[in-house]
Every structure is written in C-alpha cells, then in structure tokens.
Amino acid sequence: MYCPFCGSGINPETTFCSSCGKNITFLRDVQKPSTSQAKAVRNTFPDH
Ligand SMILES: [Zn+2]
C-alpha cells in the first residue's frame, strides 16, 4: 500500500508512515469487509 500523504510505499501492518510520519491506521478501517449485512437479511416469507 502507499501513503496518501507522501506516496511512499508503506507496510500495511504499520501505524505510521515511515517516510512522513503520518498516521495511516484509518486506511485499514476502510478496508474492512462489509459482509455483516448479508446475515441481517430477514426471511420475508409470510407466515399465513
Ligand atoms: Zn507518508
């Protein structure tokens, strides 16, 4: 992955960019998979 501030290649497991020192933890939050909604689907079949 690349730092959005300076564009340097950074380790995705790190907390701060080793080049500019910016906090890049928010990048990992964006990459979280949003598959939790699939389990929230209700059964829409009528009971009667
Ligand atoms: Zn940087």
mmCIF file of the protein (N, C-alpha, C, O) and its ligand, coordinates in Angstrom:
data_MODEL
# 
_entry.id   MODEL 
# 
loop_
_entity.id 
_entity.type 
_entity.pdbx_number_of_molecules 
1 polymer     1 
2 non-polymer 1 
# 
_entity_poly.entity_id                      1 
_entity_poly.type                           'polypeptide(L)' 
_entity_poly.nstd_linkage                   no 
_entity_poly.nstd_monomer                   no 
_entity_poly.pdbx_seq_one_letter_code       MYCPFCGSGINPETTFCSSCGKNITFLRDVQKPSTSQAKAVRNTFPDH 
_entity_poly.pdbx_seq_one_letter_code_can   MYCPFCGSGINPETTFCSSCGKNITFLRDVQKPSTSQAKAVRNTFPDH 
_entity_poly.pdbx_strand_id                 A 
# 
loop_
_entity_poly_seq.entity_id 
_entity_poly_seq.num 
_entity_poly_seq.mon_id 
_entity_poly_seq.hetero 
1 1  MET n 
1 2  TYR n 
1 3  CYS n 
1 4  PRO n 
1 5  PHE n 
1 6  CYS n 
1 7  GLY n 
1 8  SER n 
1 9  GLY n 
1 10 ILE n 
1 11 ASN n 
1 12 PRO n 
1 13 GLU n 
1 14 THR n 
1 15 THR n 
1 16 PHE n 
1 17 CYS n 
1 18 SER n 
1 19 SER n 
1 20 CYS n 
1 21 GLY n 
1 22 LYS n 
1 23 ASN n 
1 24 ILE n 
1 25 THR n 
1 26 PHE n 
1 27 LEU n 
1 28 ARG n 
1 29 ASP n 
1 30 VAL n 
1 31 GLN n 
1 32 LYS n 
1 33 PRO n 
1 34 SER n 
1 35 THR n 
1 36 SER n 
1 37 GLN n 
1 38 ALA n 
1 39 LYS n 
1 40 ALA n 
1 41 VAL n 
1 42 ARG n 
1 43 ASN n 
1 44 THR n 
1 45 PHE n 
1 46 PRO n 
1 47 ASP n 
1 48 HIS n 
# 
loop_
_struct_asym.id 
_struct_asym.entity_id 
A 1 
B 2 
# 
loop_
_chem_comp.id 
_chem_comp.type 
_chem_comp.mon_nstd_flag 
ALA 'L-peptide linking' y 
ARG 'L-peptide linking' y 
ASN 'L-peptide linking' y 
ASP 'L-peptide linking' y 
CYS 'L-peptide linking' y 
GLN 'L-peptide linking' y 
GLU 'L-peptide linking' y 
GLY 'peptide linking'   y 
HIS 'L-peptide linking' y 
ILE 'L-peptide linking' y 
LEU 'L-peptide linking' y 
LYS 'L-peptide linking' y 
MET 'L-peptide linking' y 
PHE 'L-peptide linking' y 
PRO 'L-peptide linking' y 
SER 'L-peptide linking' y 
THR 'L-peptide linking' y 
TYR 'L-peptide linking' y 
VAL 'L-peptide linking' y 
ZN  non-polymer         . 
# 
_pdbx_entity_nonpoly.entity_id   2 
_pdbx_entity_nonpoly.name        ? 
_pdbx_entity_nonpoly.comp_id     ZN 
# 
_pdbx_nonpoly_scheme.asym_id         B 
_pdbx_nonpoly_scheme.entity_id       2 
_pdbx_nonpoly_scheme.mon_id          ZN 
_pdbx_nonpoly_scheme.ndb_seq_num     1 
_pdbx_nonpoly_scheme.pdb_seq_num     101 
_pdbx_nonpoly_scheme.auth_seq_num    101 
_pdbx_nonpoly_scheme.pdb_mon_id      ZN 
_pdbx_nonpoly_scheme.auth_mon_id     ZN 
_pdbx_nonpoly_scheme.pdb_strand_id   A 
_pdbx_nonpoly_scheme.pdb_ins_code    . 
# 
loop_
_atom_site.group_PDB 
_atom_site.id 
_atom_site.type_symbol 
_atom_site.label_atom_id 
_atom_site.label_alt_id 
_atom_site.label_comp_id 
_atom_site.label_asym_id 
_atom_site.label_entity_id 
_atom_site.label_seq_id 
_atom_site.pdbx_PDB_ins_code 
_atom_site.Cartn_x 
_atom_site.Cartn_y 
_atom_site.Cartn_z 
_atom_site.occupancy 
_atom_site.B_iso_or_equiv 
_atom_site.pdbx_formal_charge 
_atom_site.auth_seq_id 
_atom_site.auth_comp_id 
_atom_site.auth_asym_id 
_atom_site.auth_atom_id 
_atom_site.pdbx_PDB_model_num 
ATOM   1   N  N  . MET A 1 1  ? 0.839   -1.195  0.000  1.00 0.00 ? 1   MET A N  1 
ATOM   2   C  CA . MET A 1 1  ? 0.000   0.000   0.000  1.00 0.00 ? 1   MET A CA 1 
ATOM   3   C  C  . MET A 1 1  ? 0.878   1.251   0.000  1.00 0.00 ? 1   MET A C  1 
ATOM   4   O  O  . MET A 1 1  ? 2.068   1.197   0.310  1.00 0.00 ? 1   MET A O  1 
ATOM   5   N  N  . TYR A 1 2  ? 0.270   2.355   -0.349 1.00 0.00 ? 2   TYR A N  1 
ATOM   6   C  CA . TYR A 1 2  ? 1.033   3.593   -0.453 1.00 0.00 ? 2   TYR A CA 1 
ATOM   7   C  C  . TYR A 1 2  ? 0.449   4.658   0.467  1.00 0.00 ? 2   TYR A C  1 
ATOM   8   O  O  . TYR A 1 2  ? -0.763  4.720   0.671  1.00 0.00 ? 2   TYR A O  1 
ATOM   9   N  N  . CYS A 1 3  ? 1.314   5.482   1.012  1.00 0.00 ? 3   CYS A N  1 
ATOM   10  C  CA . CYS A 1 3  ? 0.890   6.568   1.887  1.00 0.00 ? 3   CYS A CA 1 
ATOM   11  C  C  . CYS A 1 3  ? 0.150   7.632   1.072  1.00 0.00 ? 3   CYS A C  1 
ATOM   12  O  O  . CYS A 1 3  ? 0.674   8.103   0.063  1.00 0.00 ? 3   CYS A O  1 
ATOM   13  N  N  . PRO A 1 4  ? -1.067  8.020   1.494  1.00 0.00 ? 4   PRO A N  1 
ATOM   14  C  CA . PRO A 1 4  ? -1.822  9.039   0.766  1.00 0.00 ? 4   PRO A CA 1 
ATOM   15  C  C  . PRO A 1 4  ? -1.253  10.441  0.938  1.00 0.00 ? 4   PRO A C  1 
ATOM   16  O  O  . PRO A 1 4  ? -1.649  11.364  0.227  1.00 0.00 ? 4   PRO A O  1 
ATOM   17  N  N  . PHE A 1 5  ? -0.331  10.603  1.873  1.00 0.00 ? 5   PHE A N  1 
ATOM   18  C  CA . PHE A 1 5  ? 0.230   11.923  2.152  1.00 0.00 ? 5   PHE A CA 1 
ATOM   19  C  C  . PHE A 1 5  ? 1.488   12.197  1.339  1.00 0.00 ? 5   PHE A C  1 
ATOM   20  O  O  . PHE A 1 5  ? 1.652   13.274  0.765  1.00 0.00 ? 5   PHE A O  1 
ATOM   21  N  N  . CYS A 1 6  ? 2.391   11.181  1.300  1.00 0.00 ? 6   CYS A N  1 
ATOM   22  C  CA . CYS A 1 6  ? 3.658   11.392  0.606  1.00 0.00 ? 6   CYS A CA 1 
ATOM   23  C  C  . CYS A 1 6  ? 3.837   10.443  -0.569 1.00 0.00 ? 6   CYS A C  1 
ATOM   24  O  O  . CYS A 1 6  ? 4.716   10.650  -1.405 1.00 0.00 ? 6   CYS A O  1 
ATOM   25  N  N  . GLY A 1 7  ? 2.999   9.387   -0.641 1.00 0.00 ? 7   GLY A N  1 
ATOM   26  C  CA . GLY A 1 7  ? 3.046   8.471   -1.775 1.00 0.00 ? 7   GLY A CA 1 
ATOM   27  C  C  . GLY A 1 7  ? 4.119   7.406   -1.660 1.00 0.00 ? 7   GLY A C  1 
ATOM   28  O  O  . GLY A 1 7  ? 4.358   6.663   -2.611 1.00 0.00 ? 7   GLY A O  1 
ATOM   29  N  N  . SER A 1 8  ? 4.765   7.321   -0.518 1.00 0.00 ? 8   SER A N  1 
ATOM   30  C  CA . SER A 1 8  ? 5.801   6.316   -0.338 1.00 0.00 ? 8   SER A CA 1 
ATOM   31  C  C  . SER A 1 8  ? 5.182   4.956   -0.032 1.00 0.00 ? 8   SER A C  1 
ATOM   32  O  O  . SER A 1 8  ? 4.109   4.875   0.564  1.00 0.00 ? 8   SER A O  1 
ATOM   33  N  N  . GLY A 1 9  ? 5.864   3.894   -0.442 1.00 0.00 ? 9   GLY A N  1 
ATOM   34  C  CA . GLY A 1 9  ? 5.396   2.556   -0.127 1.00 0.00 ? 9   GLY A CA 1 
ATOM   35  C  C  . GLY A 1 9  ? 5.525   2.294   1.357  1.00 0.00 ? 9   GLY A C  1 
ATOM   36  O  O  . GLY A 1 9  ? 6.586   2.521   1.938  1.00 0.00 ? 9   GLY A O  1 
ATOM   37  N  N  . ILE A 1 10 ? 4.449   1.813   1.985  1.00 0.00 ? 10  ILE A N  1 
ATOM   38  C  CA . ILE A 1 10 ? 4.472   1.588   3.430  1.00 0.00 ? 10  ILE A CA 1 
ATOM   39  C  C  . ILE A 1 10 ? 3.961   0.201   3.746  1.00 0.00 ? 10  ILE A C  1 
ATOM   40  O  O  . ILE A 1 10 ? 3.200   -0.394  2.981  1.00 0.00 ? 10  ILE A O  1 
ATOM   41  N  N  . ASN A 1 11 ? 4.396   -0.306  4.896  1.00 0.00 ? 11  ASN A N  1 
ATOM   42  C  CA . ASN A 1 11 ? 3.936   -1.601  5.357  1.00 0.00 ? 11  ASN A CA 1 
ATOM   43  C  C  . ASN A 1 11 ? 2.508   -1.465  5.883  1.00 0.00 ? 11  ASN A C  1 
ATOM   44  O  O  . ASN A 1 11 ? 2.260   -0.638  6.760  1.00 0.00 ? 11  ASN A O  1 
ATOM   45  N  N  . PRO A 1 12 ? 1.559   -2.261  5.366  1.00 0.00 ? 12  PRO A N  1 
ATOM   46  C  CA . PRO A 1 12 ? 0.160   -2.141  5.804  1.00 0.00 ? 12  PRO A CA 1 
ATOM   47  C  C  . PRO A 1 12 ? -0.028  -2.481  7.271  1.00 0.00 ? 12  PRO A C  1 
ATOM   48  O  O  . PRO A 1 12 ? -1.060  -2.138  7.849  1.00 0.00 ? 12  PRO A O  1 
ATOM   49  N  N  . GLU A 1 13 ? 0.943   -3.147  7.892  1.00 0.00 ? 13  GLU A N  1 
ATOM   50  C  CA . GLU A 1 13 ? 0.819   -3.511  9.301  1.00 0.00 ? 13  GLU A CA 1 
ATOM   51  C  C  . GLU A 1 13 ? 1.320   -2.409  10.222 1.00 0.00 ? 13  GLU A C  1 
ATOM   52  O  O  . GLU A 1 13 ? 1.165   -2.495  11.440 1.00 0.00 ? 13  GLU A O  1 
ATOM   53  N  N  . THR A 1 14 ? 1.921   -1.375  9.644  1.00 0.00 ? 14  THR A N  1 
ATOM   54  C  CA . THR A 1 14 ? 2.470   -0.312  10.476 1.00 0.00 ? 14  THR A CA 1 
ATOM   55  C  C  . THR A 1 14 ? 1.388   0.709   10.826 1.00 0.00 ? 14  THR A C  1 
ATOM   56  O  O  . THR A 1 14 ? 0.323   0.752   10.211 1.00 0.00 ? 14  THR A O  1 
ATOM   57  N  N  . THR A 1 15 ? 1.692   1.520   11.825 1.00 0.00 ? 15  THR A N  1 
ATOM   58  C  CA . THR A 1 15 ? 0.725   2.524   12.280 1.00 0.00 ? 15  THR A CA 1 
ATOM   59  C  C  . THR A 1 15 ? 1.001   3.888   11.669 1.00 0.00 ? 15  THR A C  1 
ATOM   60  O  O  . THR A 1 15 ? 0.079   4.633   11.337 1.00 0.00 ? 15  THR A O  1 
ATOM   61  N  N  . PHE A 1 16 ? 2.276   4.202   11.528 1.00 0.00 ? 16  PHE A N  1 
ATOM   62  C  CA . PHE A 1 16 ? 2.658   5.490   10.977 1.00 0.00 ? 16  PHE A CA 1 
ATOM   63  C  C  . PHE A 1 16 ? 3.520   5.298   9.741  1.00 0.00 ? 16  PHE A C  1 
ATOM   64  O  O  . PHE A 1 16 ? 4.267   4.324   9.644  1.00 0.00 ? 16  PHE A O  1 
ATOM   65  N  N  . CYS A 1 17 ? 3.420   6.215   8.805  1.00 0.00 ? 17  CYS A N  1 
ATOM   66  C  CA . CYS A 1 17 ? 4.255   6.176   7.618  1.00 0.00 ? 17  CYS A CA 1 
ATOM   67  C  C  . CYS A 1 17 ? 5.706   6.398   8.029  1.00 0.00 ? 17  CYS A C  1 
ATOM   68  O  O  . CYS A 1 17 ? 6.016   7.310   8.795  1.00 0.00 ? 17  CYS A O  1 
ATOM   69  N  N  . SER A 1 18 ? 6.587   5.550   7.509  1.00 0.00 ? 18  SER A N  1 
ATOM   70  C  CA . SER A 1 18 ? 7.998   5.643   7.873  1.00 0.00 ? 18  SER A CA 1 
ATOM   71  C  C  . SER A 1 18 ? 8.685   6.800   7.165  1.00 0.00 ? 18  SER A C  1 
ATOM   72  O  O  . SER A 1 18 ? 9.821   7.148   7.491  1.00 0.00 ? 18  SER A O  1 
ATOM   73  N  N  . SER A 1 19 ? 7.996   7.397   6.195  1.00 0.00 ? 19  SER A N  1 
ATOM   74  C  CA . SER A 1 19 ? 8.596   8.481   5.427  1.00 0.00 ? 19  SER A CA 1 
ATOM   75  C  C  . SER A 1 19 ? 8.180   9.856   5.945  1.00 0.00 ? 19  SER A C  1 
ATOM   76  O  O  . SER A 1 19 ? 9.024   10.727  6.157  1.00 0.00 ? 19  SER A O  1 
ATOM   77  N  N  . CYS A 1 20 ? 6.853   10.050  6.150  1.00 0.00 ? 20  CYS A N  1 
ATOM   78  C  CA . CYS A 1 20 ? 6.372   11.365  6.571  1.00 0.00 ? 20  CYS A CA 1 
ATOM   79  C  C  . CYS A 1 20 ? 5.854   11.359  8.007  1.00 0.00 ? 20  CYS A C  1 
ATOM   80  O  O  . CYS A 1 20 ? 5.646   12.416  8.602  1.00 0.00 ? 20  CYS A O  1 
ATOM   81  N  N  . GLY A 1 21 ? 5.648   10.161  8.562  1.00 0.00 ? 21  GLY A N  1 
ATOM   82  C  CA . GLY A 1 21 ? 5.246   10.070  9.957  1.00 0.00 ? 21  GLY A CA 1 
ATOM   83  C  C  . GLY A 1 21 ? 3.762   10.240  10.191 1.00 0.00 ? 21  GLY A C  1 
ATOM   84  O  O  . GLY A 1 21 ? 3.329   10.335  11.340 1.00 0.00 ? 21  GLY A O  1 
ATOM   85  N  N  . LYS A 1 22 ? 2.964   10.282  9.120  1.00 0.00 ? 22  LYS A N  1 
ATOM   86  C  CA . LYS A 1 22 ? 1.522   10.441  9.275  1.00 0.00 ? 22  LYS A CA 1 
ATOM   87  C  C  . LYS A 1 22 ? 0.886   9.141   9.774  1.00 0.00 ? 22  LYS A C  1 
ATOM   88  O  O  . LYS A 1 22 ? 1.372   8.046   9.494  1.00 0.00 ? 22  LYS A O  1 
ATOM   89  N  N  . ASN A 1 23 ? -0.203  9.291   10.513 1.00 0.00 ? 23  ASN A N  1 
ATOM   90  C  CA . ASN A 1 23 ? -0.948  8.132   10.989 1.00 0.00 ? 23  ASN A CA 1 
ATOM   91  C  C  . ASN A 1 23 ? -1.793  7.584   9.848  1.00 0.00 ? 23  ASN A C  1 
ATOM   92  O  O  . ASN A 1 23 ? -2.614  8.301   9.276  1.00 0.00 ? 23  ASN A O  1 
ATOM   93  N  N  . ILE A 1 24 ? -1.592  6.308   9.518  1.00 0.00 ? 24  ILE A N  1 
ATOM   94  C  CA . ILE A 1 24 ? -2.292  5.726   8.369  1.00 0.00 ? 24  ILE A CA 1 
ATOM   95  C  C  . ILE A 1 24 ? -3.215  4.576   8.799  1.00 0.00 ? 24  ILE A C  1 
ATOM   96  O  O  . ILE A 1 24 ? -3.593  3.733   7.986  1.00 0.00 ? 24  ILE A O  1 
ATOM   97  N  N  . THR A 1 25 ? -3.565  4.560   10.074 1.00 0.00 ? 25  THR A N  1 
ATOM   98  C  CA . THR A 1 25 ? -4.425  3.478   10.562 1.00 0.00 ? 25  THR A CA 1 
ATOM   99  C  C  . THR A 1 25 ? -5.831  3.565   9.976  1.00 0.00 ? 25  THR A C  1 
ATOM   100 O  O  . THR A 1 25 ? -6.530  2.556   9.889  1.00 0.00 ? 25  THR A O  1 
ATOM   101 N  N  . PHE A 1 26 ? -6.247  4.763   9.576  1.00 0.00 ? 26  PHE A N  1 
ATOM   102 C  CA . PHE A 1 26 ? -7.596  4.921   9.024  1.00 0.00 ? 26  PHE A CA 1 
ATOM   103 C  C  . PHE A 1 26 ? -7.740  4.199   7.695  1.00 0.00 ? 26  PHE A C  1 
ATOM   104 O  O  . PHE A 1 26 ? -8.848  3.863   7.278  1.00 0.00 ? 26  PHE A O  1 
ATOM   105 N  N  . LEU A 1 27 ? -6.611  3.963   7.031  1.00 0.00 ? 27  LEU A N  1 
ATOM   106 C  CA . LEU A 1 27 ? -6.655  3.245   5.757  1.00 0.00 ? 27  LEU A CA 1 
ATOM   107 C  C  . LEU A 1 27 ? -7.104  1.812   5.972  1.00 0.00 ? 27  LEU A C  1 
ATOM   108 O  O  . LEU A 1 27 ? -7.803  1.238   5.137  1.00 0.00 ? 27  LEU A O  1 
ATOM   109 N  N  . ARG A 1 28 ? -6.701  1.241   7.088  1.00 0.00 ? 28  ARG A N  1 
ATOM   110 C  CA . ARG A 1 28 ? -7.076  -0.144  7.375  1.00 0.00 ? 28  ARG A CA 1 
ATOM   111 C  C  . ARG A 1 28 ? -8.550  -0.246  7.730  1.00 0.00 ? 28  ARG A C  1 
ATOM   112 O  O  . ARG A 1 28 ? -9.184  -1.267  7.461  1.00 0.00 ? 28  ARG A O  1 
ATOM   113 N  N  . ASP A 1 29 ? -9.110  0.817   8.342  1.00 0.00 ? 29  ASP A N  1 
ATOM   114 C  CA . ASP A 1 29 ? -10.528 0.797   8.688  1.00 0.00 ? 29  ASP A CA 1 
ATOM   115 C  C  . ASP A 1 29 ? -11.397 0.763   7.446  1.00 0.00 ? 29  ASP A C  1 
ATOM   116 O  O  . ASP A 1 29 ? -12.471 0.160   7.444  1.00 0.00 ? 29  ASP A O  1 
ATOM   117 N  N  . VAL A 1 30 ? -10.927 1.418   6.380  1.00 0.00 ? 30  VAL A N  1 
ATOM   118 C  CA . VAL A 1 30 ? -11.697 1.469   5.145  1.00 0.00 ? 30  VAL A CA 1 
ATOM   119 C  C  . VAL A 1 30 ? -11.731 0.107   4.478  1.00 0.00 ? 30  VAL A C  1 
ATOM   120 O  O  . VAL A 1 30 ? -12.688 -0.237  3.784  1.00 0.00 ? 30  VAL A O  1 
ATOM   121 N  N  . GLN A 1 31 ? -10.675 -0.665  4.697  1.00 0.00 ? 31  GLN A N  1 
ATOM   122 C  CA . GLN A 1 31 ? -10.561 -1.946  4.021  1.00 0.00 ? 31  GLN A CA 1 
ATOM   123 C  C  . GLN A 1 31 ? -11.340 -3.065  4.709  1.00 0.00 ? 31  GLN A C  1 
ATOM   124 O  O  . GLN A 1 31 ? -11.313 -4.212  4.264  1.00 0.00 ? 31  GLN A O  1 
ATOM   125 N  N  . LYS A 1 32 ? -12.027 -2.728  5.788  1.00 0.00 ? 32  LYS A N  1 
ATOM   126 C  CA . LYS A 1 32 ? -12.797 -3.768  6.458  1.00 0.00 ? 32  LYS A CA 1 
ATOM   127 C  C  . LYS A 1 32 ? -13.938 -4.260  5.568  1.00 0.00 ? 32  LYS A C  1 
ATOM   128 O  O  . LYS A 1 32 ? -14.653 -3.445  4.985  1.00 0.00 ? 32  LYS A O  1 
ATOM   129 N  N  . PRO A 1 33 ? -14.120 -5.556  5.454  1.00 0.00 ? 33  PRO A N  1 
ATOM   130 C  CA . PRO A 1 33 ? -15.210 -6.093  4.633  1.00 0.00 ? 33  PRO A CA 1 
ATOM   131 C  C  . PRO A 1 33 ? -16.566 -5.849  5.271  1.00 0.00 ? 33  PRO A C  1 
ATOM   132 O  O  . PRO A 1 33 ? -16.739 -6.034  6.476  1.00 0.00 ? 33  PRO A O  1 
ATOM   133 N  N  . SER A 1 34 ? -17.532 -5.428  4.452  1.00 0.00 ? 34  SER A N  1 
ATOM   134 C  CA . SER A 1 34 ? -18.869 -5.119  4.968  1.00 0.00 ? 34  SER A CA 1 
ATOM   135 C  C  . SER A 1 34 ? -19.838 -6.239  4.621  1.00 0.00 ? 34  SER A C  1 
ATOM   136 O  O  . SER A 1 34 ? -20.838 -6.014  3.940  1.00 0.00 ? 34  SER A O  1 
ATOM   137 N  N  . THR A 1 35 ? -19.539 -7.444  5.091  1.00 0.00 ? 35  THR A N  1 
ATOM   138 C  CA . THR A 1 35 ? -20.393 -8.593  4.785  1.00 0.00 ? 35  THR A CA 1 
ATOM   139 C  C  . THR A 1 35 ? -21.380 -8.884  5.904  1.00 0.00 ? 35  THR A C  1 
ATOM   140 O  O  . THR A 1 35 ? -22.114 -9.871  5.853  1.00 0.00 ? 35  THR A O  1 
ATOM   141 N  N  . SER A 1 36 ? -21.397 -8.012  6.924  1.00 0.00 ? 36  SER A N  1 
ATOM   142 C  CA . SER A 1 36 ? -22.285 -8.252  8.061  1.00 0.00 ? 36  SER A CA 1 
ATOM   143 C  C  . SER A 1 36 ? -23.750 -8.077  7.672  1.00 0.00 ? 36  SER A C  1 
ATOM   144 O  O  . SER A 1 36 ? -24.641 -8.626  8.321  1.00 0.00 ? 36  SER A O  1 
ATOM   145 N  N  . GLN A 1 37 ? -23.993 -7.312  6.613  1.00 0.00 ? 37  GLN A N  1 
ATOM   146 C  CA . GLN A 1 37 ? -25.381 -7.071  6.197  1.00 0.00 ? 37  GLN A CA 1 
ATOM   147 C  C  . GLN A 1 37 ? -26.008 -8.330  5.608  1.00 0.00 ? 37  GLN A C  1 
ATOM   148 O  O  . GLN A 1 37 ? -27.229 -8.482  5.621  1.00 0.00 ? 37  GLN A O  1 
ATOM   149 N  N  . ALA A 1 38 ? -25.181 -9.227  5.096  1.00 0.00 ? 38  ALA A N  1 
ATOM   150 C  CA . ALA A 1 38 ? -25.713 -10.442 4.477  1.00 0.00 ? 38  ALA A CA 1 
ATOM   151 C  C  . ALA A 1 38 ? -26.407 -11.312 5.513  1.00 0.00 ? 38  ALA A C  1 
ATOM   152 O  O  . ALA A 1 38 ? -27.373 -12.011 5.207  1.00 0.00 ? 38  ALA A O  1 
ATOM   153 N  N  . LYS A 1 39 ? -25.901 -11.261 6.754  1.00 0.00 ? 39  LYS A N  1 
ATOM   154 C  CA . LYS A 1 39 ? -26.502 -12.074 7.804  1.00 0.00 ? 39  LYS A CA 1 
ATOM   155 C  C  . LYS A 1 39 ? -27.735 -11.405 8.397  1.00 0.00 ? 39  LYS A C  1 
ATOM   156 O  O  . LYS A 1 39 ? -28.496 -12.038 9.127  1.00 0.00 ? 39  LYS A O  1 
ATOM   157 N  N  . ALA A 1 40 ? -27.934 -10.123 8.085  1.00 0.00 ? 40  ALA A N  1 
ATOM   158 C  CA . ALA A 1 40 ? -29.056 -9.377  8.639  1.00 0.00 ? 40  ALA A CA 1 
ATOM   159 C  C  . ALA A 1 40 ? -30.298 -9.480  7.765  1.00 0.00 ? 40  ALA A C  1 
ATOM   160 O  O  . ALA A 1 40 ? -31.336 -8.900  8.083  1.00 0.00 ? 40  ALA A O  1 
ATOM   161 N  N  . VAL A 1 41 ? -30.193 -10.210 6.677  1.00 0.00 ? 41  VAL A N  1 
ATOM   162 C  CA . VAL A 1 41 ? -31.349 -10.339 5.786  1.00 0.00 ? 41  VAL A CA 1 
ATOM   163 C  C  . VAL A 1 41 ? -32.431 -11.165 6.463  1.00 0.00 ? 41  VAL A C  1 
ATOM   164 O  O  . VAL A 1 41 ? -32.193 -12.287 6.910  1.00 0.00 ? 41  VAL A O  1 
ATOM   165 N  N  . ARG A 1 42 ? -33.632 -10.583 6.530  1.00 0.00 ? 42  ARG A N  1 
ATOM   166 C  CA . ARG A 1 42 ? -34.737 -11.276 7.198  1.00 0.00 ? 42  ARG A CA 1 
ATOM   167 C  C  . ARG A 1 42 ? -35.451 -12.220 6.236  1.00 0.00 ? 42  ARG A C  1 
ATOM   168 O  O  . ARG A 1 42 ? -35.414 -12.043 5.018  1.00 0.00 ? 42  ARG A O  1 
ATOM   169 N  N  . ASN A 1 43 ? -36.078 -13.191 6.796  1.00 0.00 ? 43  ASN A N  1 
ATOM   170 C  CA . ASN A 1 43 ? -36.897 -14.105 6.000  1.00 0.00 ? 43  ASN A CA 1 
ATOM   171 C  C  . ASN A 1 43 ? -38.216 -13.414 5.684  1.00 0.00 ? 43  ASN A C  1 
ATOM   172 O  O  . ASN A 1 43 ? -38.998 -13.122 6.588  1.00 0.00 ? 43  ASN A O  1 
ATOM   173 N  N  . THR A 1 44 ? -38.462 -13.155 4.415  1.00 0.00 ? 44  THR A N  1 
ATOM   174 C  CA . THR A 1 44 ? -39.637 -12.357 4.019  1.00 0.00 ? 44  THR A CA 1 
ATOM   175 C  C  . THR A 1 44 ? -40.826 -13.229 3.644  1.00 0.00 ? 44  THR A C  1 
ATOM   176 O  O  . THR A 1 44 ? -41.838 -12.714 3.166  1.00 0.00 ? 44  THR A O  1 
ATOM   177 N  N  . PHE A 1 45 ? -40.727 -14.528 3.848  1.00 0.00 ? 45  PHE A N  1 
ATOM   178 C  CA . PHE A 1 45 ? -41.867 -15.378 3.531  1.00 0.00 ? 45  PHE A CA 1 
ATOM   179 C  C  . PHE A 1 45 ? -42.993 -15.165 4.551  1.00 0.00 ? 45  PHE A C  1 
ATOM   180 O  O  . PHE A 1 45 ? -42.725 -15.096 5.750  1.00 0.00 ? 45  PHE A O  1 
ATOM   181 N  N  . PRO A 1 46 ? -44.224 -15.062 4.103  1.00 0.00 ? 46  PRO A N  1 
ATOM   182 C  CA . PRO A 1 46 ? -45.352 -14.847 5.019  1.00 0.00 ? 46  PRO A CA 1 
ATOM   183 C  C  . PRO A 1 46 ? -45.641 -16.085 5.859  1.00 0.00 ? 46  PRO A C  1 
ATOM   184 O  O  . PRO A 1 46 ? -45.459 -17.216 5.409  1.00 0.00 ? 46  PRO A O  1 
ATOM   185 N  N  . ASP A 1 47 ? -46.093 -15.848 7.084  1.00 0.00 ? 47  ASP A N  1 
ATOM   186 C  CA . ASP A 1 47 ? -46.382 -16.961 7.996  1.00 0.00 ? 47  ASP A CA 1 
ATOM   187 C  C  . ASP A 1 47 ? -47.726 -17.609 7.701  1.00 0.00 ? 47  ASP A C  1 
ATOM   188 O  O  . ASP A 1 47 ? -47.918 -18.775 8.046  1.00 0.00 ? 47  ASP A O  1 
ATOM   189 N  N  . HIS A 1 48 ? -48.674 -16.894 7.071  1.00 0.00 ? 48  HIS A N  1 
ATOM   190 C  CA . HIS A 1 48 ? -50.017 -17.426 6.840  1.00 0.00 ? 48  HIS A CA 1 
ATOM   191 C  C  . HIS A 1 48 ? -50.212 -17.999 5.459  1.00 0.00 ? 48  HIS A C  1 
ATOM   192 O  O  . HIS A 1 48 ? -51.299 -18.479 5.137  1.00 0.00 ? 48  HIS A O  1 
HETATM 193 ZN ZN . ZN  B 2 .  ? 3.868   9.216   4.157  1.00 0.00 2 101 ZN  A ZN 1 
# 
